Amino acid sequence: MTLRLALCLASGLFLASPGLAAGESATVQEILDGNQLYIDGSQAKVKQAAQAPQVISTGDSRGQLGFESGAVGRINRQSLLRLGSSCFLLNKGQILVSGKQDGCTRSSRMSVRGTNYVLQVDDSGTAELSVLEGTVQVEPTEGKAAPVTVQAGQRLRLSAT
């Protein structure tokens, strides 16, 4: 599996999801392939911090974020995520996460157990989770479906709803 991540920039609205109140922060650790990494639409700089509920996005650049949990996230070109109180919401694009950092999509929450995983969301809001190491527990943000545990080497597709 390659770690190259293809992404598309979103201009749409975020849908409600748990964990999107103030609280979480992330610091820009690296900007690669230009300077098109933004916090709330303003060009970001290395060592600049973003706080929930700010939006981090990229154009044709890639970047590395250090989350306050100690985890590191690599976002690629054309990404868009919003920081929350207990997870980030990946609205569109893809992120590789190393460490204990929970992620959310429109329909699901990923509870991480110290792992490496890739989360990708396409234009329609459909997501795919690929666990590289460790385990990730996935639970719907609405409804009563039972949580699903995804092991290293496994993938899970998630509906936008």
N, C-alpha and C positions, 0 to 999 in steps of 0.2 A: 504494500500500500504506500503510495507517495504521500508526502506531507504537503504537497503543493495544493493550495486551496483556491478554487475559483469562486468569485463572489460577484454579486450585483448590488448596486447602491439603491436603496429604497427611498422613496419620497413620501410614502403613505403614513398613515397614523398608526400608533401602537394600539393594540387592543388591550383591554384590562387583563391583568395577570397578577397573581399574588406576588408579594415581595417588591412592589414598585414604589414604596414610600421611601422617604429619605433615610440614609444610613450607610450604604456601601460606597467605597471609593476605589479608584484605580489610578495608577500613575503611569504616564507614558515613559517607557524605558528605552524604546528604540523606534525610529522611523526609517524605513527602507524604501528604496526606489523612488525618491523624490520627497516632497513635503506635503503631500495631500492626506494628512491625518487631521481630523477636526474634532473639537469638543463644542457641542451646541452650535455648529456651523462656523466657528472661528478656528483659524489655523492653530494647531497645537504645537508645542515645543517639547523636547525631551525633558523629563523631570516635572512636567506639568501634571497636576492632579485633577481628576474629575470626580465629582461627588454626585450621588443619587439626588435627583432623577435625571442627571445630564445624559446626553446622547453622544456617543463616540462613533465617528464614521470615517471611512477612507474613500478616496477617489482611486487613482492609479497607484497608490502607495500601499505598503504593508506596514504593520506595526506590532510592537510587543507592549503588553500592559502588565503591570504588577498589581495584583489585587491585594487588598488589605489582609486577606486570608493567608497570604504568602504564596499563593498560586500565581502562575504566569499564563497569560493568554496571548496567542499569536493570531492576530486578525490579518486577513489578506485584503487584496484589492476589492473595492466596491462592497464594503461591509457596513453594517449599521446595527448597533446595540445600545441598549439603555441600561444604566446602572439602577439597581433597586436596593431594597433594604436587606435582602438575604440572598438574592440571585441577580444575575444580569438577564435581561430579556433580549434574545437575539431575534430581531425583527426580520432580518434578511441577511443572507451571506453565510459565512462560515468562520468558525474559530476553533483553534486547537488549544486545549487547556491542559496544563500540567500542574497537578496539585489539587488540593481540596477546595474547589470553587464550584458552587451550585450554579446551574444555568436553567433558564426558562425559555419556552417557546409560547406561542399563543395558546396552545392546548395542554402543555405538559411542563412538569418540573423535574429536573434531573438532580437527585441528591447524590452527591459524590462521596466515595469512600477512599480518598487519597489515591488518585488515578490519573491517567492520561486519556483524554477522549476528544473526538472531533464532533462538533455540532454544526449542521448545515441546514439553512432554511431557504427554500426557493421562492420565486415570485408569487406563487399561490398560497404560501404559508405552510406548505408541507415540509416536514423536517426529517432529517436522517441523523441518527446518533450512531457513531462508530466508537467502540471502546477498545483502546489500544492496550491498556494495562489496568488491572484492578476491576472494580465493579461500579456500576451506576444504577441506582434505583430510580425508575421513572414512574411518576404518578400523574394522573390527569388533574388539571386545575379545576375542572368541574365534573360533576357526576360521581358515580359510586364504583367505578371500575377499580379492581385490585391493582396495587403497584406491581410493576414488572422489574425484575433484576436482570441487567444486561452484563454479561461477563466479557473479559478480554477476548478479542477475536470475533465478537458478535456485533451485528448491526441491527438497528430497529428503525423502521419508518413510522413517523407520527403524522397523523392527519392534522390539518390546520384547525379542525374543530374538535 
